[in-house]
Structures are given as structure tokens and as C-alpha cells.
Amino acid sequence: MKISLIDENSNRLMQNAIICNIRDLINAKKLERGDKLPSERIMSEKFDVKRNHIREAIRKLEFYGVVKSMSQSGTILAIGLVGFNGMVEEIVSLDAPSFNDLVETRISLELKTVRLAAKRRTAKDLEQIKEAFNAFKAKISVGDDYLEEDLLFHLAIAKASKNNSMVSLMLLLIPPILKTYERDTVCEGDRVGTEIRKHEDIFLAIEAKDPDGATQMMNDHFFKLSMHIKNIDLDEEYN
């Protein structure tokens, strides 16, 4: 299932229009939880759009848990009509998250995942985190772009948390962060040695199974990024 937190505006508008059409059709038929939706072919003809556009809209609704695709049985309404209408209203009103939104979510999530990783990590997890750290260190040491290696280091920590929901959220956050990262302003003044040491301190705290220390090291690592988005908020407040 291809789900993105950042879609092109034209694609999002089309997808939302189709979702609203599906909602109206479901209401017109007075479907309830467990009832089968019309087929993609029927909706494609009725809404005069391509079937792949119907499929994308269904996938988005399935991602949010309001419909469910059943093998060889089509798609059913997964919740009651009242809940479905309320959820669809929120889904179509969502704007693409800003860089600040993504960063705030990432920081909150990672402070939790690193604590769990320090408690639950296995020897294999530790090897994967160390491997990702070494890849990051190799790139930053020679001045190469290291953002992807950095995010993979954090993803390895999320995997060590043994919480699949958190890993899924990290997988959703990584592509839009890569797309919108404000490197020139966020990374200005960073020192290579300092950045390597911050990552190593996180690794060592996880290795020592020290949840408090790991959380503190991660919080220190995110200090500059937290201040960056805080300053943006202040600028927007006074402008």
C-alpha cells in the first residue's frame, strides 16, 4: 500500500474529491458496518474517473481504518456510518504536514523509541544500530551527505524498540523529512566531531541498557533541532 504524508496538491485534491464521492454513495445506500461497497468498476463509471484513482482513494480510507479490503470479497465498511462520516471529514480536511509538524512528531516518537530500545534491544539489534552508526560516521567524516544514513540509524533504534506501530510511523516520517529537510538552516554550524559523539553516546546508552541515559542523550541530540522549530514558531507569531 503506497501511502505518503506529502502528496502533490493536485493529486490530494482529486483523491479527496473521490473520497467525498465514495462517502456520499455509502450514505445514499445507507451502508452499515460490514456492508460491501460497490466495486471499483462501478464507482469508476459512476464518478467518471479511472479505476486506479478509485483504488488509491480506497487505499487511503483503508489506511485510516474506515474500510477494509477482503480477499476475493471486495471492500467493506469497517466502522459504523456515523463514525465513517466523521473520520472522512477529518481525512479530507488534513493538509500536508509542515517541516515543523514532522520534526515535532519525530522528536516525540524518538524519545519514546530510544527508551524502549534501551530496555528491549537484543545483541542483533545492537549490531544493526552500530552498523548504521558506522555508515553515518563514514559519510559525515569525509563531508558527504549523511542525512539518509542518519535517519537509518534512528530507524534501527525504532526497530529495537520492538514496537511495530512506532516503526511504521518512522517509515512514514522518513520520506517527507528527507523531502523537506531545511539543511542550510538546521545544520548550520554543526561540528563533525560533536555530531559523531552525540550519536555514539546514544548507541552506548542503548548498549548499556540505560533507558534514562538513552532518553537524555537523544534529547540532547535533538536540542538544536528543537530550538530551530521553536524559533520558527516565534517568527510566525510576531509576523
Secondary structure, 3 states (H helix, E strand, C coil): CCCCCCCCHHHHHHHHHHHHHHHHHHHHCCCCCCCECCCHHHHHHHHCCCHHHHHHHHHHHHHCCCEEEECCCEEEECCCHHHHHHHHHHHHHCCCCCHHHHHHHHHHHHHHHHHHHHHHCCHHHHHHHHHHHHHHHHHHHCCCCCHHHHHHHHHHHHHHCCCHHHHHHHHHHHHHHHHHCCHHHHCCCCCHHHHHHHHHHHHHHHHCCCHHHHHHHHHHHCHHHHHHHHHHHHHHHHC
